[in-house]
Amino acid sequence: MGRLTGGDPSLLRRINSAVVLHSLRDAGDLTLTDLTRITGLSRPTVEGVVEGLIETGLVVESGPAEGGTRKQGRPARRFRFRAEAGYLLGIEIGPHRVAALISGLDGRIIGAGSRVVSETADADERLERVRQVVTDVLRRTGVSRGSLRAVGVGSPGIVEADGTVRLGTALPQWTGLPLGERLRRSFRCPVLVENDANAAAVAEQWKGAAIDSDDIVFVLAGLSPGAGALIGGRLHRGFGGAAGEIGALHLLGRGATPETLLSTTDEPLHPLDEQAVAKVFADAKGGDVRAQEAVERFIQRLVHDVAALVLALDPELVVIGGWAAGLDGVLDPLRDELSRFCLRPPRVTLSLLGEAAVATGALRLALDHVEEQLFAVEGTVTARQR
């Protein structure tokens, strides 16, 4: 795959190539005349750039436009961006399943797959499930592993720039795991690891409920909640990658843990036991008084956690995702309480991507990495500060 680097003949040529490539990717089949008009570049410049992009494999000459009026003489040459010149992979690693999405260089998803994994699985078993689901998706889409240009990964925990999980209490053997290093053994391309809530926040702005918003908070709600935030359109990780860890707010004088609040007995729920959680909510809907009280306690804790983040960041929009996104009665209490505590209450809505949010954000992470190479883009949404 072609790559525009500082070794190219000139910075101007790099910029011209990026402009032409952007136009072809965004607009589809174009003639040289079309490209001259869209880019504002001279025809000889456009022609030279296109020929260079054809040599790199990023652009190909396409057939004449279908359905158009046939004119005398030779038809104008048409060109298109080769999304199939490389592929991108987005991977979610969660407590109960691993999932993968695959796309071409245009970000359009062409395949997906998932596998169930036990919440008690150790790191080796969980990573083996990842390898299996990736193999499945590659086989079904006919994509060779060697044509992958970048892999994005969404994982629970505080993730360092090299992909090491500095702290990850949600999964067994996850704290200290060199996740990026382990996964890079399976690929011959860059592997970029991100916190799952951060990845989901990016996904919602790309394809979900926050498309038109640059200042958002995404809440991955559950017994171990987390949050990701975009500030001014850029992912905010914090100094050490720990921004948004609202699951630790109970340590600041709020005593009981979320799994204790949602328990209907004297024993707290297991943080990863989603079936037990679902039963509590089902019992509450069925009229069980103790379950209703437990759900109310949980919602109040969620409101408290989200309000703390909203007060600090003043987002335009709060998106609620994770398994709690499907719970009746979450949005109205959130809106009411945020109206009480916040000087400027944000809009609150549910995720549009559901369980696909983390993998979709991981795919966007991979796409951002490739776009930095192809288009010489500075400061993409997911770029890490170096």
PyMOL commands that set and color helices and strands:
alter all, ss='L'
color gray80, all
select helices_A, chain A and resi 11-27+32-39+43-56+83-85+123-141+145-147+179-184+196-207+246-251+258-261+274-285+289-313+323-326+331-341+354-374
alter helices_A, ss='H'
color red, helices_A
select strands_A, chain A and resi 30-31+59-62+78-81+87-93+97-104+109-116+148-155+158-159+165-167+191-195+216-221+226-231+234-236+317-322+347-350
alter strands_A, ss='S'
color yellow, strands_A
deselect
rebuild
show_as cartoon
